[in-house]
């Protein structure tokens, strides 16, 4: 496992921030966040306050993966909108500084929930938090991408067609064993592709409860995290990603709601969540919802396969979690076929 995924050259970081970040002063201490498998992320504690540094992992990477420059750009563009993001400060694309690109943003204090069961909250708190999560999702898709300078953030055309092609190639590049269900799901994606309805918005690409920060003493969302997969595309991919996650088993790796009595906990049904989203966006329901959910299973299977492959290659941010990710790929492929058939 490369040391660079777990540690930072603090002397180099301090020199760079002293020269480029107004108001910064050292010394620095760093603590790596162990959640997440993609871009190594560190909490920097300094004399000037707390920051977060996200960097590309070292080693040979798949083309377009670990795009910290895109994360930086989208968060900077969303500042001042109804989508809460951490303020970003600087982007370094000089690999001679610490060995790979990185960016620095403010540390946003708040609560993070690893699972959608929202353990420790009351029924009313769960209901309010889920509603604000829904509000932020609709706000994200209501952002005027041209007005915030993101009109060119993704290519034009059919988003799902583009994404299916991308993740088919990414999966093939990371494949370690033959999975018939993944072959079947990949073929089914192309066969069931809905006609393009012309919607083109900003999409997060990994809209999950654990990628959100909520107020320490409330239920409002204070920051949406992990924008690596963001692009311009079809908003239903984000909505379906929520529904996909809820179809998974409960637990820290799968983070689902399968078998959970949602009403007893104050959690919305899929239909209620979709209805609230549609009301906030002023649309009348969603056709082909099964396809969109199946697509999210397909994409996540490809992502997890990439995480697993990196763990085998020795450049994963969290190698043990990478191995666990590989074990989940067959389940995601099977659930994708079930969602499409349902």
C-alpha positions in Angstrom: 0.0 0.0 0.0 1.6 3.3 -1.0 2.4 5.5 2.0 1.0 8.5 0.1 -2.6 7.3 0.4 -2.3 7.5 4.2 0.1 10.4 4.9 1.0 13.8 3.6 4.3 15.6 3.2 3.3 18.3 5.7 6.3 20.4 5.1 5.5 20.7 1.4 1.8 21.4 2.1 2.8 24.1 4.6 5.2 25.8 2.2 2.6 25.7 -0.6 -0.2 27.1 1.6 2.0 29.8 3.1 2.7 31.0 -0.5 -0.8 30.7 -1.9 -3.5 30.8 0.8 -4.2 34.2 2.2 -4.5 34.2 6.0 -2.9 30.8 6.4 -0.3 30.2 9.1 1.3 27.0 10.3 2.2 24.6 11.8 0.0 21.9 10.4 -1.2 18.6 11.7 -3.1 16.2 9.5 -5.5 13.4 10.1 -6.8 11.1 7.3 -10.5 10.5 7.0 -10.9 6.7 6.7 -14.4 6.9 5.1 -14.5 6.9 1.3 -12.3 4.9 -1.1 -11.6 7.3 -3.9 -9.6 10.5 -3.3 -7.6 10.5 0.0 -8.9 13.2 2.2 -7.2 14.9 5.2 -8.3 17.2 8.0 -5.7 19.9 8.4 -5.5 21.6 11.7 -3.5 24.9 11.6 -3.0 28.0 13.6 -5.4 29.7 11.2 -8.2 27.2 11.6 -9.2 23.8 10.1 -9.2 22.9 6.4 -9.8 19.8 4.4 -7.4 18.7 1.7 -8.5 16.2 -1.0 -5.9 14.8 -3.4 -5.7 12.3 -6.2 -4.2 9.0 -5.2 -0.8 8.1 -6.5 -0.1 5.6 -9.2 -1.6 4.8 -12.6 -5.3 5.8 -12.7 -8.2 5.2 -15.0 -8.7 8.1 -17.5 -11.1 10.7 -16.0 -11.1 9.1 -12.6 -10.3 11.1 -9.3 -11.0 14.4 -10.9 -10.3 16.7 -8.0 -10.2 19.7 -10.4 -13.9 19.0 -11.2 -14.8 18.8 -7.5 -13.1 22.1 -7.0 -14.8 23.8 -9.9 -18.3 22.7 -9.1 -18.1 23.6 -5.4 -16.8 27.0 -6.3 -19.6 27.5 -8.8 -22.3 26.5 -6.3 -21.2 29.0 -3.7 -24.2 31.3 -2.9 -26.8 29.0 -4.4 -29.4 27.0 -2.5 -27.1 24.0 -2.6 -24.8 24.0 0.5 -21.2 23.3 -0.2 -17.9 23.8 1.6 -16.1 27.0 0.6 -13.1 26.1 -1.6 -9.8 28.0 -1.5 -7.2 26.7 -4.0 -6.5 24.0 -6.5 -2.9 22.8 -7.0 -2.3 20.9 -10.3 1.5 20.8 -9.9 2.4 17.2 -9.0 5.8 18.2 -7.8 4.3 19.6 -4.6 3.0 16.4 -3.0 3.0 14.0 -5.9 -0.5 14.5 -7.2 -3.2 17.2 -7.7 -5.1 18.4 -4.7 -7.4 21.1 -3.4 -8.1 22.8 -0.1 -11.5 23.8 1.3 -12.9 24.9 4.6 -13.8 22.2 7.2 -17.5 22.4 7.7 -18.6 21.3 11.2 -21.6 19.1 11.4 -23.1 15.7 11.7 -22.6 12.9 9.2 -24.8 9.8 9.1 -23.3 6.6 7.7 -26.7 4.9 7.2 -30.2 6.1 6.2 -31.7 4.6 9.3 -30.4 7.8 11.0 -29.7 6.0 14.3 -29.9 8.3 17.4 -32.5 10.7 16.0 -36.2 10.9 16.9 -39.0 10.1 14.5 -39.7 13.8 14.0 -36.0 14.6 13.5 -35.6 11.8 10.9 -38.7 13.1 9.0 -37.3 16.6 9.0 -33.8 15.6 8.0 -35.0 13.4 5.1 -37.2 16.3 3.9 -34.2 18.7 3.9 -32.2 16.0 2.0 -35.0 16.0 -0.6 -35.1 19.8 -0.7 -31.3 20.0 -1.4 -31.6 17.4 -4.2 -34.4 19.4 -5.9 -32.4 22.6 -5.4 -29.4 21.0 -7.1 -31.4 20.1 -10.1 -33.0 23.6 -10.2 -29.6 25.3 -10.5 -29.3 27.3 -13.7 -26.1 25.7 -15.0 -25.4 28.5 -17.4 -25.8 31.2 -14.8 -23.2 29.6 -12.5 -20.8 28.9 -15.3 -21.3 25.2 -15.6 -23.0 25.0 -19.0 -19.9 23.2 -20.3 -19.4 21.0 -17.3 -20.5 17.9 -19.2 -21.0 17.1 -22.9 -24.4 17.5 -24.6 -26.5 14.6 -25.7 -28.2 11.7 -24.0 -26.7 11.5 -20.5 -27.6 7.8 -19.9 -26.3 6.7 -23.2 -23.0 8.5 -22.4 -22.8 7.1 -18.9 -23.6 3.6 -20.0 -20.7 3.7 -22.5 -18.4 5.2 -19.9 -19.0 2.8 -17.2 -19.0 -0.2 -19.5 -15.5 0.8 -20.5 -14.5 1.5 -16.9 -15.8 -1.9 -15.7 -14.0 -3.7 -18.5 -10.7 -1.9 -17.6 -11.1 -3.0 -13.9 -12.6 -6.5 -14.4 -11.0 -9.2 -12.4 -13.4 -12.1 -13.0 -16.4 -12.9 -15.3 -19.8 -12.1 -13.8 -22.7 -13.2 -16.0 -25.2 -10.9 -14.2 -23.0 -7.9 -15.0 -22.9 -8.9 -18.7 -26.7 -9.3 -18.7 -27.2 -5.9 -17.0 -24.8 -4.1 -19.3 -26.7 -5.5 -22.3 -30.1 -4.7 -20.8 -29.1 -1.0 -20.2 -28.6 -0.5 -23.9 -31.9 -2.3 -24.8 -34.1 -0.4 -22.3 -32.6 3.1 -22.8 -35.5 5.6 -22.6 -35.8 8.4 -25.2 -34.1 11.6 -24.2 -36.6 14.0 -22.6 -34.3 17.0 -22.9 -33.6 17.5 -19.2 -30.0 18.7 -18.6 -29.1 19.8 -15.1 -26.2 19.6 -12.7 -26.0 16.1 -11.2 -24.0 15.0 -8.1 -23.4 11.5 -9.2 -23.2 9.9 -5.7 -26.1 11.4 -3.8 -26.1 9.4 -0.6 -26.8 10.2 3.0 -23.1 9.6 4.0 -22.1 12.3 1.5 -24.0 15.0 3.4 -23.2 17.1 6.4 -26.1 18.2 8.7 -26.2 20.8 11.4 -24.8 19.8 14.7 -27.9 20.8 16.5 -30.6 20.5 13.8 -31.7 18.7 10.7 -30.7 21.2 8.0 -28.1 20.1 5.4 -24.9 22.3 5.8 -22.8 20.8 3.0 -23.0 18.3 0.2 -19.7 16.4 -0.1 -17.8 14.3 -2.6 -18.4 15.9 -6.0 -16.0 13.7 -8.0 -18.7 12.1 -10.2 -20.6 15.4 -10.8 -21.4 16.5 -14.3 -24.2 18.0 -16.3 -26.7 15.3 -17.2 -30.1 13.9 -16.3 -31.4 14.7 -12.8 -33.2 11.3 -12.4 -29.9 9.6 -12.1 -29.4 11.3 -8.7 -33.0 10.6 -7.6 -32.7 7.0 -8.6 -29.4 6.7 -6.7 -31.3 7.4 -3.5 -33.9 4.7 -4.2 -31.1 2.3 -5.2 -29.4 2.8 -1.9 -32.6 2.2 0.0 -33.0 -1.2 -1.7 -29.8 -2.5 -0.2 -29.5 -4.4 3.1 -28.8 -2.4 6.2 -25.2 -2.2 7.5 -22.2 0.1 7.3 -21.0 -1.2 3.9 -24.4 -1.4 2.1 -26.2 1.5 3.9 -29.7 0.4 2.9 -33.2 0.1 4.2 -34.1 -3.4 3.1 -36.6 -4.9 5.6 -36.8 -1.7 7.7 -40.2 -0.5 9.0 -39.8 3.0 7.6 -43.1 4.3 8.9 -42.1 3.4 12.5 -38.8 5.3 12.1 -40.3 8.4 10.4 -38.5 7.6 7.0 -40.3 8.2 3.7 -41.4 5.5 1.3 -39.9 5.6 -2.2 -43.2 7.0 -3.5 -43.3 9.7 -0.9 -39.7 10.8 -1.6 -40.3 10.9 -5.3 -43.6 12.8 -4.9 -41.9 15.5 -2.7 -39.1 15.8 -5.2 -41.5 16.2 -8.1 -43.5 18.8 -6.3 -40.4 20.8 -5.6 -39.3 20.7 -9.2 -42.8 21.2 -10.6 -43.0 18.0 -12.6 -45.8 15.4 -12.9 -44.3 12.0 -11.9 -41.5 10.0 -13.5 -41.8 7.4 -16.3 -39.2 4.6 -16.7 -38.2 4.8 -13.0 -37.2 1.1 -13.0 -34.6 1.8 -15.7 -33.1 4.7 -13.8 -32.8 2.6 -10.6 -31.2 -0.3 -12.6 -28.8 2.2 -14.2 -27.6 3.3 -10.7 -27.0 -0.3 -9.7 -25.1 -0.8 -12.9 -22.9 2.3 -12.4 -22.2 1.5 -8.7 -21.2 -2.1 -9.6 -18.7 -0.6 -12.1 -17.4 1.9 -9.5 -17.0 -0.8 -6.8 -15.2 -3.0 -9.3 -12.8 -0.1 -9.8 -12.3 0.4 -6.1 -11.5 -3.4 -5.8 -9.1 -3.3 -8.7 -7.2 -0.4 -7.1 -6.9 -2.4 -3.8 -5.3 -5.2 -5.8 -3.0 -2.8 -7.6 -2.0 -1.3 -4.2 -3.2 2.3 -4.7 -6.5 2.3 -2.9 -7.3 5.0 -0.3 -8.6 2.3 2.0 -7.4 -1.2 0.9 -9.5 -3.3 3.2 -12.6 -1.5 2.2 -11.6 -1.9 -1.4 -11.6 -5.7 -0.9 -15.0 -5.5 0.6 -16.2 -3.5 -2.3 -15.2 -6.2 -4.7 -17.4 -8.7 -2.8 -20.4 -6.5 -3.3 -20.2 -6.2 -7.1 -22.2 -9.4 -7.8 -25.0 -8.2 -5.5 -25.3 -4.9 -7.3 -25.4 -6.5 -10.7 -28.2 -8.9 -9.6 -30.2 -6.1 -8.0 -29.9 -4.0 -11.1 -31.5 -6.8 -13.2 -34.3 -7.1 -10.5 -35.0 -3.3 -10.6 -35.2 -3.4 -14.4 -37.5 -6.4 -14.4 -39.7 -4.8 -11.6 
